[in-house]
Amino acid sequence: MGTYRNPGINHSKPIIKRPSGIRTIGSKWVFRTKTDISGQPIRFKARICAKGFKQRKGIDYFETSSPVVNIYTLRILLAIAAFLKYKVYQLDVVQAYLNSDLDVDIFMELPPGIEGDKNDVMHLKKSLYGLKQSGRNWNIDLTNWLTSNGLERCPHEECLFANKDRTVIVAIYVDNLIIATKNEELARKIHKDINKTYETTDLELATHVIGIEIRQEKDRIAATQEHKIRKMLEDFNMTDANPKDTPIDAKISPDLTNPFKDQKKGLKIFKRNNQL
């Protein structure tokens, strides 16, 4: 159910008596519903998260930046796969962040529901969701695994990898691996090998990745973001908007004194539009 009960993880977060002079961070349970491309629930998650906002830079963490594959790179990958008649597969690493080690000492208060007295704390040895450095630590860990298993990192895209003869291309988006290859056995070998180190979901043909719905047919790969666009129109009350060839009439003189009456809404639209 939750990350604390994940087999093989408990030993990395021992409950100890509070050392004198240490500063702890809080913890909480986070409950989420994972949905499919149409918004239907497919999985219910319960996860213990650290309250990383209490971490101190230079003491509890150092670097936090963590790359993910660019959506434009993913579109190019799908185009290349279609041209080379590759199939695109995907798999998820289960509770990915908990696989990477911490390089600093972090002490966390016991989450609600975990038995212990007021002087008990957890001494974290592995990364935990909510910690500022967890995403970076996981990306480094997965990158090291990929490069040590015969894949080369693209010099222009940090989250794109391929073997020497380019018969396998792998893109990573946090805990999601997208594998493009003509040889299904190569994809299954990667899945088998990675399962020796991490727990993963079943390998399957990709159907939706980063909000892109994928339909793989005999001679082509179709990619659409129809559901994401419809959801965006619903969120901004634009489902009844009339389509236009251009976004604005060229004859209209804009009011530059107040370009955005609702700046937060404008920024949200801009951010969501960049994901299309």
N, C-alpha and C positions, 0 to 999 in steps of 0.2 A: 504493500500500500504506500507507505511513506518512505522517504529516503533513509531514515534511521534504521528501518528494518531490512534494508536491502542486504541480502546475503553477501558476506565478504567485506562489508563496509563498517559494521558495528565496531570491529576491533580497531578501526582507525580513529574513532572518536570516543576514547575511554572517558568514563565519568570519574573525576578525581576530586579530592578536597581542594578548595580554593587556596592557591598559593598566596602568601602575603605580598602585598604591594603590586599585584597585577590588576589590569583593567579589563573588564569583560565587555562583550557586546551581547545584545539581546537576540532572541530567536522567536520565530512564530511559525504556525502552520499556514500553508497557502493551498487553497483548494481551487482547482481549475477544471474546466470541461474542454477536452480536445474535440474539435469538430472537423468534419470533412469539407470538401470544396463547396458544398451547398449549404453549409452551416448546421448540419445535423450532428448531434453528439455521437462520438464513437468511443470515447474513453473518459473516465473520471479519474483525476489525479489528486493525490494528497502528498504534499512535500514539506519538509522542514527547511526553512530558509533562515539565513543569518540576517540580522539587521545591519547591513553593511554601511549604512549612512553614519554609523558611529565609529567607523574605522578612521585611523589617523594616517595621512600620507607620510611616508618615510619611516613609519613605525610598523603599522599593520599591513601596509601594502606599498608597492613602488609603482610599477607600470600597470596600466589597465586596458590599453588599446588591444582590440581583438578583431581581426579582419573576417569578413564573410565574402562568399563569391558575389560578384557584382551581377545584378539582374541582366545587364546587357551581355555580360560574358556568358551567362546561362542561355540566353537566346541564341547567341552565336554557336554555343555547344550543341543546341538542339538542331540548328541548321546544318552543322557539320555532320552530326549523326544521321540526319535524313539524307544528306548527299552521299555519305559512305555506306548507307544502309545498315547503320549500327542500331542496336536496340538500347534503350535507356532504362536502367534499373535504379532502384533506390532502396536504402535501408536506413534505419535510425539506430544510434547508439543509446542504449537505455541509461538514463540518469548520467549523462556524459560527464558533467562537471566533477562528479565524485571520484573519477578515475585519476585525476591529476594531483600531484603532491603540492603541499604548501611549503614555501621557503621562509616563512616567518611563524612565530608562535602566536596563535590566536586562541583565546579562551572565551567560551560562549556559555551564556546562562542556559539552564535546562529548558527545553521546550515544554509547553503545557501538555500534561498527560504522561510525561516521563517521570518515573518515581525517583525521588532523591530528597535530601534535606537542603536547607537554605545555604549551606556551605559547599554544596556540590556544584561543579562546573564541568563543561566538556573542553578537553584540550584537543583542538582540531589538528589532525595530521593530513587530511585530504581537503581539497577545495569543496566548497559547499555553495549551493545556490544562494544568491544574495550578497556574497563577498565580492568586493570590487575587482579583484584580480582573477576570479574563477574562470571567466570566459577566455582570458588570455592564456591562463595556465592550461586549459583544455585544448586550445588551438595549438599551442606548442607541443603538447603531448601527442595529439593526433598527427600533426605534421611530422614529428620525429618517427612515428610508427610508419607512416606512408613512405617516407624517404628511405627508411631502413629496410623496406620490403620491395625495393626495386622500382619505385616511382620517382620521377623527377619533378621538382616544383617549377612551374612556369615563372620566368624572370619578370613578367609583366603583370601577373595575377597571382597573388599570394595563396589563393585557395583553389588553384587549378593544378592538377598533377597528371602525368602520363608516363607510361613505360617507354623504353628506348625506341621501340618500333612503332609507337603511337597506336597500338591495337587496343589499348585501354586508356580511357580518359576519365579522371575522377575529379568532381567538384565537391567542395564541402561548404555547407551552410550550417554553422554551429554544430549540431549533432546529427545532421542529415547528410548522407553521402549519396551523390548522384553519379552513377557509373555508366559510361557509354562504351559499348563494345559490340563487335559482330559475333564474337564467340561467347556464348552463354557460360561455357565452362570456365573461362577466365574470370567472369563476374562471380561465379560461385566459388572459385578458389579464393578470391579476395574476401568474400563473405566468410568462408571457412577459416581463413587465416586470422581475420580480425576478431572472430569469435573466440580465438584462443587468448586474446588479451582483454577484449571488452565484451560485455553482453549486448547483443543487438537484436533488432526485430528481424523477421523473415525477409529475405531478398525477394523483391517483386518488381514487375514492370512499373515504371513511374507513371502515375496518374495525375498527381498535382504536386508542384514544388514551388515554394515561395509565392503562393497565390496564383500560379500559372497552371491552368488545367491542360493536361497533355493527353492526346489521343494518338496512339501508335497504330498505324495501318501498314499494309504490306509494302507500299512504295512511298510512304510519306509519314511525316510526323506533324500533327496539327496542334498548335498551341493557342490558347485563348485565355483572356482574363475577363470574360463576360460577367461571371458572377461577382468579381471584385468591382467591376465598373458599376454594375447594378446596385451593389451595396453602397458604393460611394455616392451615387445619385440619391439613394434613399436617405443616407445620413445627412446630406446637405439639402434635402427637400427639393430635388431637381428632377424627380421622375416625370413630371409633366412639362419639363422644359422643351421647347421646340429646337430641333437641330439646326445649325447654321453652318454655312461653308466657311465662314471666318468667325472668330470669337467675338468680334465687335465691329460695329458699323464704322467705317473709316471717316465718315462725316461728323461723327459725334466728337465734341470737344470735351476731353476729360477734365474733371474737377481735381486739380493737383493740390488744392489746399487740404483735402482730406481723402487721400487715395484709398484708405481702408477704414470704413466705419467700424468694422469689427476685425481688428488685427489678428486676434487669435484664430478666428474662423478662416481668414485669408491664409495664414500660415499652415493651418491644417489642410486646406485644399491644395496648397502648393506642395506640401509634403506627400500627401496621398497621390497627387498627380505624378510625382516623380517616380512612384513605384509602378507606373503603368508602362 
